[in-house]
Amino acid sequence: MSLLKQAKMYSPAQHKMILSYLDTTRDPVRNRALFLMSTKLGLRACEIAAICWNNVLNDYNNAVGDTVRITNDFAKGAAGGREFYMGDEVKAALQRLYEETVGAYVEHQNFYFEPIDHNNFYYDRIILNQFGDGFSANGISRLFYYWFKEVMGIEGFSSHSGRRTFITNCARKVSTVGASLYDVQKMAGHRCLSSTQRYIEENADAQRKLVNLI
């Protein structure tokens, strides 16, 4: 999306509204994980479409780990690869999705004593449609458009809304944990800090409070 016409951010209340709505959809576990990868990890639609289980699983026990690994082969631009920590909410959502999809399938196969090659699942995409196929980036974008329209009924929200919300929220809280905008830049996968800064929404009230501290 052009930076001249940025996607709208959504508020904490709207975030809860979307999650509540997703719980009523046909594939709530997948949809919750998909949405959180946008708003809690700041991933682009193309990254959500391409990310595989090997990008989030621990190598030693096939459980969802503490970090997410975005590689250059599906990130936007050659320098878009990065690895950073995921929060507990995203980790729990991905673990539940793994158990209800990959784990359930493996358990079913083992019941019938069929040989299992666990490595086959390691490189499977995380987000699949009802037919077991992966989404395109456009397909992911359409899902977001439909969800926002159903919940908010207004224009301006897109698959980039979650990413912008993530980057802005991180930028506003960096000082509370001793981090900096450089850390936000790395998590966003931007080559330069100026790209990250364009995503950050201004907050007039925060500016007023800040200047009064000086």
Protein Blocks (a to p, Z undefined) as FASTA:
>chain_A
ZZklccddddfklmmmmmmmmmmmmblmlmmmmmmmmmmnopafklmmmpcfklmpcfkl
opacfbdcddfklmgcjklgccddddfklmmmmmmmmmmmmmmmmmmmmmnopacdfklm
mmpcfbdcfkopacdfklmmmmmmmmmmmmnopghiafklmmmmmmmmmmmmmmmnopaf
klmmmmnopabfklmmmmpccdfklmmmmmmmZZ
